[in-house]
Amino acid sequence: MTTVQAGLTYYKQVNEQVRGITDNEIAIENVVGQRYLGCGSSGKTIIIHGTPGNGLGQYLNGSTVEVFGNAQEAVGDTMNSGDIIIHGNVGDACGYGMRGGRIFIQGDCGYRGGIHMKAYQDHFPVVVIGGRAGSFLGEYQAGGLILVLGIGQDGAYPASNFCGTGMHGGKIVLRCDKAPAGLPRQVLVSAAGEEDLAHITPYVEDYCRFFGGDAKALLAQQFYVLSPNPEAGYHQLYTYES
């Protein structure tokens, strides 16, 4: 493994150094807000200690990026494949326009997590949030899965206002004791069934593998599925053929 000391080095210089490393395993130490770490990376394992700045793992194309700390805005923006694992919290717009791959967040996510997520053929993006999410979670979601485990929320609804506004594809799955109320017209709510639980089980197991916890105990709790309401979509913007 090759180690890079970030410290107070300007982010462009840190990224140039990282891109020039041929080793497939890279550690970046003492990160203090450097932006765009791991951007567009393929075939690497990048371990980050500290707090990376905006755009961590943008356009990620198959690498694994693991952060021991919090991360700022736009984690995994437009990523294609790979894993981003955050041992902490993330800021706003995590997974913006995400097209594939997985993001695992141990703690909380800021506003507009999963905005404009989309899936195509075998590309299926997943965002797993261990704690709670801010407002506009899954805004205009077009595909993929957003899973909010609500750990530490004592069964309360683990998202803020306007969850699923404008969503027209994909699913949002929330662990909470009662069905969410007051959601936008574009969202339907149903209790998770066996098929839903089977779908989320691998992601819950991986979350517990990364961060600790009891996957079986989590899966035994109540989950609710938010899906697009076909009667309240944006029909003037999209065409559909049965």
Steps between C-alpha positions, in 0.01 A plus 500: 500500500624847408433781749438865414516770768240764416531742791480858371593408142271657238240256372620507138848392604364221719285369215789515254712299740226241551435462126871444440517200735505160327442304821142369523482577873535861609469663842445876528577626849420826681234611254360844583238586239685415176243466222440240228701219659464176302316681222450272196717228652494138381647184654638663815445471873535847652501535878449854631563620855354840576224708343495509120345804331229525236476254213655195664487216247330698225467288183644204693543214255568188701731593786428461871535819705483464879499805729576486870330827584222720366463618140364821352262565210444310173650166604480262203361761262419323170697190600475197270623208711701411808448553873527806722502419872475786750575439869313814602246745357470662156379841384245594235435350154663164570461278193386785274424353156648169612484236225645192670705375790431524873543761772492390865471771767539398861322807637281774357457655155425866426241645263417362155663160541452289186366788292461396133624145562435278201535136393556349157519132400749341744600834655324534835607769748454452875534747788484357854465753784546366851344789691259753354476715188427868446224655291436417133637146527464331161389818324423417135628147555478300177645166610706307751454455874530736795495313830478689830554279804408759762753373752477705819159643407297275734260406221426858394465602137867532391470776238405867496257690277403440136634145476464367145389827340472441126619140515404297193708184540688289751415446865564658838489257792475636855524319833241655732214389722218685322424567136628842394229764453485833320710389204485660153237381251767326294557241776311184598567332836470132585628271773802298388416145400715188472625593154597848619686361800680246281612785275644714780655214701840498321537875552411480869747214543775698325422807712548293816815345358648845437387673818387232744150417616251215485350462154238249612381731776470792257314293242254383765377858542229677300591643160294711261547530124452827314440456128387729217130572461420440131195728528704800613808493279632746248316366198565813299876440529524123445355257248389150585403201290333196654 
